[in-house]
Amino acid sequence: MTAVPVQSVFATDAGLAFVFFIAFSLMAVLGVRFGLYAYLNRRAVGIESQERLWTYLTLVGATAAVYGLLGVVEAATAVTQPTAIATPFRDGVLLGFLLLVSLTMREVWANATASPDGGAAATGRHRAIDTGFAVGATGAVVTAVVVGSGVASTVVEGIGALVVSGYGLTYGHRQLGDASVQGTMIDSLLRHLLPVTTFGVLVLVVDLATLAGLDVAIVRHVQVVFVIMTATALMTATIKLRQNVGGL
């Protein structure tokens, strides 16, 4: 059984293509704004211990923008050109986005607990985990480029999304249980990132339903809802970053 590429549905459903076009456009625009405000916060804050945090946040915005732009190109060309410009590696980029959000939540927790490094052992462990996740995300992109939107890429992206998001959410919920950091800016930022991760992971996980035989058109209609919800959650996080820049 082979997962049906997104563009094959777009080519026969102009209405769905239009909705996806809007969803991807939101991701692209909000990704740019999120990355910009993260960069401005990094310059304004100027705290050495938070450099890695703001770098992660800037990269989160960049990957969201790339994911959105790739989607815009594919959704638009699928109904306006004889042959769509396929971007099978787009979901691999989304997996990278989820990885960066998860690493950001770990860094938020580390900064909130005043332990950015956590000692040499923790630093080495984090580097090993980061390397493993980075290799996995890169492998997902390469798999999609080589074999296209098939069973292998769908499984790698879906399971990979569950693993990296679960890792980040573990740190996120660990901080939420710490009363000493509640109400701070960094705590508020984390609360905005949690729904970004939750909705983002569902974009890739719902794709696994195609492997169980569910009609791909139905899956895509559900998937576009999660893309829009991810963009909406990212918008609220962007507003928080903008407010923090204004207050500095």
Residue pairs with C-beta under 8 A, 6 or more apart in sequence:
1 151
1 211
1 213
2 150
2 151
3 149
3 150
3 151
3 153
3 154
3 207
3 210
3 211
3 216
4 149
4 210
4 216
5 86
5 88
5 148
5 149
6 20
6 74
6 149
6 220
7 74
7 78
7 84
7 86
8 216
9 16
9 216
9 217
9 220
10 16
10 17
10 20
10 74
10 75
10 78
10 79
10 84
11 17
11 78
11 79
11 84
13 217
14 79
16 217
16 220
16 221
16 224
17 75
17 76
17 78
17 79
18 75
19 224
20 71
20 75
20 220
20 224
20 227
21 71
21 72
21 75
21 76
22 228
23 71
23 224
23 227
23 228
23 231
24 67
24 68
24 69
24 70
24 71
24 72
24 75
24 227
25 68
25 72
26 68
26 228
26 231
26 232
26 235
27 64
27 65
27 67
27 68
27 71
27 227
27 230
27 231
27 234
28 64
28 65
28 67
28 68
28 69
28 71
28 72
29 65
29 68
30 64
30 68
30 231
30 234
30 235
30 238
31 61
31 62
31 63
31 64
31 65
31 66
31 67
31 68
31 234
32 61
32 65
33 61
33 238
33 242
34 57
34 60
34 61
34 64
34 234
34 237
34 238
34 241
35 57
35 58
35 59
35 60
35 61
35 62
35 64
35 65
36 61
37 61
37 238
37 241
37 242
37 245
38 54
38 57
38 58
38 60
38 61
38 241
39 54
39 58
40 245
41 54
41 57
41 241
41 244
41 245
41 248
42 50
42 51
42 54
42 55
42 57
42 58
44 245
44 248
45 54
45 248
49 111
49 116
50 111
50 116
52 107
52 116
53 104
53 107
53 108
53 111
56 100
56 103
56 104
56 107
57 104
57 241
59 100
60 97
60 100
60 101
60 104
63 93
63 94
63 96
63 97
63 100
64 97
64 234
66 93
67 90
67 93
67 94
67 97
68 231
70 87
70 89
70 90
70 93
71 87
71 90
71 227
73 85
73 87
74 84
74 85
74 86
74 87
74 90
77 83
77 84
77 85
78 84
86 148
86 149
88 144
88 145
88 148
88 149
88 153
89 141
89 144
89 145
90 144
91 140
91 144
91 149
91 153
91 157
91 203
91 204
91 207
92 137
92 140
92 141
92 142
92 143
92 144
92 153
92 157
93 141
94 157
94 161
94 200
94 203
94 204
95 136
95 137
95 140
95 141
95 157
95 160
95 161
95 164
95 204
96 137
96 141
97 200
98 161
98 164
98 165
98 168
98 197
98 200
98 201
98 204
99 133
99 134
99 137
99 164
101 165
101 168
101 193
101 196
101 197
101 200
102 133
102 164
102 165
102 167
102 168
102 169
102 171
102 197
103 130
103 133
103 168
104 168
104 193
105 168
105 169
105 171
105 172
105 175
105 190
105 193
105 194
105 197
106 126
106 167
106 168
106 171
107 116
108 171
108 172
108 175
108 186
108 189
108 190
108 193
109 171
109 172
109 174
109 175
109 190
110 116
110 117
110 118
111 186
112 175
112 178
112 181
112 184
112 186
112 187
112 190
113 175
113 178
113 181
117 123
118 126
129 167
133 163
133 164
133 167
136 156
136 160
136 163
136 164
137 160
137 164
139 156
140 153
140 156
140 157
140 160
143 152
143 153
143 156
144 153
144 157
147 153
151 211
154 207
154 208
154 210
154 211
155 208
155 211
157 204
157 207
158 204
158 205
158 207
158 208
160 204
161 200
161 201
161 203
161 204
161 205
162 201
162 205
165 197
165 198
165 200
165 201
168 197
169 194
169 197
169 198
172 190
172 193
172 194
172 197
175 181
175 187
175 190
176 182
176 187
176 190
176 191
181 187
185 240
185 244
188 240
189 237
189 240
189 241
189 244
192 233
192 236
192 237
192 240
193 237
195 229
195 233
195 236
196 230
196 233
196 234
196 237
198 233
199 226
199 229
199 230
199 233
200 226
200 230
202 226
203 223
203 226
203 227
203 230
206 219
206 222
206 223
206 226
207 219
207 223
209 219
210 216
210 219
